[in-house]
């Protein structure tokens, strides 16, 4: 696959950097774009042709020349931040995505794989949020570019992806990172009322990237949307219990009132379509948590988590 060129936007982020690792191991030539507003430069694997650039800039168009497949993973995705700044959210997530589609169209890229989100399936209140709105708009953009220009697109509706390099630096860290960090520091983690009813489908980043690799070569994915999850869900209390078992902790959580308007919800990915292509999530929750904890321990050893 040395002559097969794959471009990743958001390559310095959680999913993007892990995907780059997978692609390099498979022998692909990888080009990466990231403006480092969220991503971490040192997470970009050695071997990636890296460009620090903004997905909204037309200056990135030449980078798409000769590219076979694009994975568009760059986005503003911290829900609270998106809600506080809807203009920036739409600029990055909608204008930026349109610019990536345009670059792919002009360069005659064979296939464009782009990130959707399970946020659009988490109830009416969540769907009114600006992050979810931006993701709905991206899906319409994909349909439009296919209808008008024949651009082949694949929408991947990720559920709760976890694993090494998950961004614990967020304004509100992802659940697993937040709980693991507290327990590793010997501090009581915080959960919210109704945690036993707040259930999510968690899928390990390695399983997500197995499907990414399939998207490159399998034409059956073309111009379709796939839900990418584990097909199982766990409550916040179940995740906390699993982490406590793994770490041998007996710390009890601090329970706070639920945020107004943010009632416990449940997600569960229907992965039937993806499984029909021969893909199957393989990483158990316990095994996946081990990889997360190892990453967090390493970050602590480097002094990045205090």
C-alpha positions as semicolon CSV with decimal commas, in nm:
position;residue;x (nm);y (nm);z (nm)
1;X;0,000;0,000;0,000
2;X;0,302;0,230;-0,021
3;X;0,156;0,427;-0,310
4;X;-0,191;0,449;-0,155
5;X;-0,228;0,789;0,006
6;X;-0,462;0,855;0,299
7;X;-0,521;1,201;0,447
8;X;-0,646;1,250;0,804
9;X;-0,779;1,578;0,939
10;X;-0,748;1,604;1,317
11;X;-0,445;1,374;1,302
12;X;-0,306;1,502;1,634
13;X;-0,627;1,418;1,818
14;X;-0,749;1,105;1,993
15;X;-0,906;0,905;1,710
16;X;-0,692;1,059;1,435
17;X;-0,356;0,976;1,590
18;X;-0,464;0,619;1,667
19;X;-0,589;0,581;1,310
20;X;-0,257;0,708;1,176
21;X;-0,078;0,437;1,377
22;X;-0,304;0,170;1,226
23;X;-0,256;0,297;0,871
24;X;0,122;0,318;0,899
25;X;0,137;-0,040;1,028
26;X;-0,063;-0,148;0,724
27;X;0,185;0,027;0,492
28;X;-0,025;0,326;0,385
29;X;0,125;0,667;0,309
30;X;-0,036;0,904;0,560
31;X;-0,077;1,280;0,532
32;X;-0,205;1,459;0,842
33;X;-0,363;1,800;0,898
34;X;-0,420;1,958;1,238
35;X;-0,414;2,317;1,363
36;X;-0,324;2,192;1,714
37;X;-0,605;2,386;1,880
38;X;-0,707;2,060;2,050
39;X;-0,463;1,803;1,917
40;X;-0,119;1,733;2,064
41;X;0,175;1,750;1,825
42;X;0,368;1,468;1,987
43;X;0,073;1,233;1,935
44;X;0,127;1,247;1,558
45;X;0,312;0,924;1,478
46;X;0,654;0,929;1,319
47;X;0,606;0,858;0,952
48;X;0,310;1,090;0,901
49;X;0,357;1,377;0,658
50;X;0,227;1,640;0,899
51;X;0,094;1,985;0,814
52;X;-0,009;2,233;1,081
53;X;-0,304;2,394;0,906
54;X;-0,667;2,492;0,953
55;X;-0,945;2,295;0,784
56;X;-1,118;2,624;0,698
57;X;-0,828;2,748;0,487
58;X;-0,820;2,711;0,109
59;X;-0,441;2,685;0,138
60;X;-0,484;2,316;0,225
61;X;-0,621;2,227;-0,121
62;X;-0,282;2,125;-0,269
63;X;-0,238;1,870;0,013
64;X;-0,527;1,668;-0,131
65;X;-0,364;1,617;-0,470
66;X;-0,292;1,248;-0,527
67;X;-0,484;1,144;-0,214
68;X;-0,700;0,832;-0,247
69;X;-0,906;0,843;0,075
70;X;-0,974;1,120;0,328
71;X;-1,075;1,067;0,691
72;X;-1,226;1,392;0,816
73;X;-1,205;1,377;1,196
74;X;-1,123;1,738;1,286
75;X;-1,403;1,915;1,474
76;X;-1,496;2,133;1,765
77;X;-1,658;1,868;1,982
78;X;-1,663;1,971;2,347
79;X;-2,037;2,001;2,400
80;X;-2,025;2,276;2,661
81;X;-1,781;2,485;2,455
82;X;-1,991;2,433;2,142
83;X;-2,301;2,549;2,327
84;X;-2,131;2,864;2,450
85;X;-1,995;2,961;2,107
86;X;-2,238;2,852;1,833
87;X;-2,081;3,077;1,569
88;X;-1,737;2,920;1,612
89;X;-1,895;2,574;1,625
90;X;-2,064;2,625;1,289
91;X;-1,753;2,785;1,143
92;X;-1,531;2,489;1,232
93;X;-1,775;2,201;1,201
94;X;-1,983;2,314;0,904
95;X;-1,774;2,563;0,707
96;X;-1,462;2,357;0,779
97;X;-1,632;2,038;0,666
98;X;-1,761;2,203;0,348
99;X;-1,404;2,316;0,277
100;X;-1,273;1,962;0,321
101;X;-1,541;1,825;0,088
102;X;-1,451;2,093;-0,165
103;X;-1,081;2,009;-0,144
104;X;-1,161;1,639;-0,192
105;X;-1,387;1,715;-0,488
106;X;-1,130;1,933;-0,664
107;X;-0,855;1,674;-0,613
108;X;-1,082;1,391;-0,733
109;X;-1,034;1,198;-0,409
110;X;-1,177;0,849;-0,444
111;X;-1,358;0,840;-0,109
112;X;-1,438;1,077;0,176
113;X;-1,501;0,926;0,522
114;X;-1,634;1,178;0,773
115;X;-1,728;1,176;1,141
116;X;-2,087;1,192;1,255
117;X;-2,191;1,163;1,622
118;X;-2,434;0,972;1,841
119;X;-2,531;1,312;1,987
120;X;-2,798;1,327;1,717
121;X;-2,962;1,019;1,873
122;X;-2,962;1,132;2,237
123;X;-3,306;1,290;2,249
124;X;-3,471;1,613;2,147
125;X;-3,289;1,836;2,395
126;X;-2,946;1,715;2,283
127;X;-3,045;1,745;1,918
128;X;-3,118;2,114;1,978
129;X;-2,760;2,166;2,093
130;X;-2,524;2,339;1,854
131;X;-2,281;2,048;1,831
132;X;-2,555;1,808;1,720
133;X;-2,692;2,070;1,481
134;X;-2,349;2,100;1,320
135;X;-2,328;1,724;1,274
136;X;-2,670;1,708;1,111
137;X;-2,557;1,983;0,874
138;X;-2,243;1,783;0,788
139;X;-2,457;1,487;0,682
140;X;-2,660;1,713;0,453
141;X;-2,337;1,851;0,307
142;X;-2,219;1,499;0,231
143;X;-2,546;1,420;0,053
144;X;-2,520;1,746;-0,140
145;X;-2,164;1,688;-0,257
146;X;-2,251;1,337;-0,369
147;X;-2,563;1,450;-0,555
148;X;-2,399;1,751;-0,722
149;X;-2,047;1,626;-0,787
150;X;-2,048;1,248;-0,739
151;X;-1,818;1,266;-0,436
152;X;-1,824;0,928;-0,263
153;X;-1,882;0,975;0,110
154;X;-1,912;0,748;0,412
155;X;-2,066;0,879;0,735
156;X;-1,955;0,713;1,057
157;X;-2,177;0,785;1,354
158;X;-1,942;0,723;1,644
159;X;-2,086;0,641;1,981
160;X;-1,868;0,689;2,292
161;X;-1,516;0,612;2,172
162;X;-1,257;0,550;2,443
163;X;-0,900;0,430;2,469
164;X;-0,541;0,561;2,484
165;X;-0,496;0,933;2,404
166;X;-0,856;1,020;2,490
167;X;-0,848;1,393;2,560
168;X;-0,857;1,429;2,938
169;X;-0,770;1,800;2,900
170;X;-1,123;1,899;2,793
171;X;-1,323;2,156;2,989
172;X;-1,536;1,861;3,102
173;X;-1,319;1,547;3,060
174;X;-1,473;1,233;2,909
175;X;-1,632;1,006;3,169
176;X;-1,378;0,726;3,175
177;X;-1,078;0,958;3,187
178;X;-1,233;1,170;3,462
179;X;-1,316;0,870;3,682
180;X;-0,983;0,694;3,626
181;X;-0,778;1,005;3,701
182;X;-0,958;1,064;4,029
183;X;-0,920;0,703;4,141
184;X;-0,551;0,692;4,045
185;X;-0,493;1,008;4,247
186;X;-0,668;0,853;4,546
187;X;-0,952;1,103;4,529
188;X;-1,326;1,045;4,535
189;X;-1,472;1,078;4,184
190;X;-1,783;1,286;4,120
191;X;-2,095;1,141;3,962
192;X;-2,446;1,283;3,930
193;X;-2,788;1,177;4,045
194;X;-2,942;0,921;3,811
195;X;-2,600;0,777;3,722
196;X;-2,745;0,427;3,722
197;X;-2,986;0,535;3,446
198;X;-2,727;0,730;3,245
199;X;-2,614;0,458;3,002
200;X;-2,388;0,487;2,701
201;X;-2,258;0,259;2,429
202;X;-1,879;0,265;2,471
203;X;-1,656;0,141;2,186
204;X;-1,280;0,105;2,195
205;X;-1,074;0,311;1,951
206;X;-0,903;-0,004;1,814
207;X;-1,241;-0,144;1,709
208;X;-1,332;0,189;1,548
209;X;-1,009;0,185;1,351
210;X;-1,070;-0,170;1,235
211;X;-1,382;-0,036;1,065
212;X;-1,188;0,261;0,929
213;X;-0,951;0,022;0,752
214;X;-1,246;-0,162;0,605
215;X;-1,382;0,166;0,467
216;X;-1,073;0,214;0,252
217;X;-1,110;-0,104;0,048
218;X;-1,475;-0,210;0,079
219;X;-1,700;-0,044;-0,180
220;X;-2,009;-0,166;0,006
221;X;-1,967;0,124;0,250
222;X;-1,986;0,388;-0,022
223;X;-2,249;0,661;0,019
224;X;-2,386;0,507;0,337
225;X;-2,394;0,585;0,710
226;X;-2,286;0,336;0,976
227;X;-2,331;0,345;1,352
228;X;-2,004;0,252;1,516
229;X;-2,045;0,129;1,872
230;X;-2,005;-0,190;2,069
231;X;-2,373;-0,287;2,062
232;X;-2,368;-0,288;2,444
233;X;-2,420;-0,010;2,694
234;X;-2,311;0,056;3,049
235;X;-2,426;0,303;3,311
236;X;-2,197;0,551;3,482
237;X;-2,218;0,342;3,800
238;X;-2,117;0,029;3,607
239;X;-1,815;0,204;3,455
240;X;-1,711;0,331;3,798
241;X;-1,747;-0,019;3,945
242;X;-1,535;-0,168;3,665
243;X;-1,260;0,089;3,722
244;X;-1,264;0,033;4,095
245;X;-1,223;-0,342;4,039
246;X;-0,936;-0,284;3,800
247;X;-0,757;-0,045;4,036
248;X;-0,846;-0,220;4,360
249;X;-1,009;0,096;4,490
250;X;-1,275;0,122;4,760
251;X;-1,334;0,496;4,718
252;X;-1,701;0,593;4,713
253;X;-1,812;0,868;4,473
254;X;-1,938;1,213;4,555
255;X;-2,293;1,235;4,418
256;X;-2,410;1,576;4,299
257;X;-2,745;1,696;4,161
258;X;-2,790;1,648;3,787
259;X;-2,741;1,957;3,573
260;X;-3,076;2,125;3,493
261;X;-3,207;2,013;3,154
262;X;-2,952;1,731;3,129
263;X;-3,155;1,431;3,236
264;X;-2,998;1,082;3,227
265;X;-3,019;0,930;2,881
266;X;-2,942;0,596;2,719
267;X;-2,764;0,523;2,392
268;X;-2,720;0,189;2,221
269;X;-2,578;0,159;1,872
270;X;-2,756;-0,055;1,618
271;X;-2,444;-0,197;1,451
272;X;-2,630;-0,444;1,229
273;X;-2,519;-0,278;0,905
274;X;-2,153;-0,274;1,006
275;X;-2,162;-0,637;1,122
276;X;-2,312;-0,743;0,790
277;X;-1,986;-0,634;0,629
278;X;-1,791;-0,870;0,853
279;X;-1,686;-0,617;1,117
280;X;-1,724;-0,704;1,483
281;X;-1,615;-0,506;1,792
282;X;-1,362;-0,727;1,970
283;X;-1,244;-0,531;2,274
284;X;-1,422;-0,610;2,600
285;X;-1,492;-0,328;2,843
286;X;-1,243;-0,464;3,098
287;X;-0,966;-0,504;2,840
288;X;-1,036;-0,160;2,698
289;X;-1,021;0,003;3,040
290;X;-0,678;-0,152;3,095
291;X;-0,544;0,033;2,789
292;X;-0,694;0,360;2,913
293;X;-0,552;0,324;3,262
294;X;-0,207;0,242;3,125
295;X;-0,215;0,559;2,915
296;X;-0,326;0,775;3,207
297;X;-0,058;0,625;3,432
298;X;0,202;0,710;3,170
299;X;0,075;1,068;3,149
300;X;0,098;1,095;3,526
301;X;0,454;0,960;3,522
302;X;0,545;1,235;3,275
303;X;0,398;1,499;3,509
304;X;0,118;1,595;3,273
305;X;-0,156;1,504;3,521
306;X;-0,106;1,639;3,871
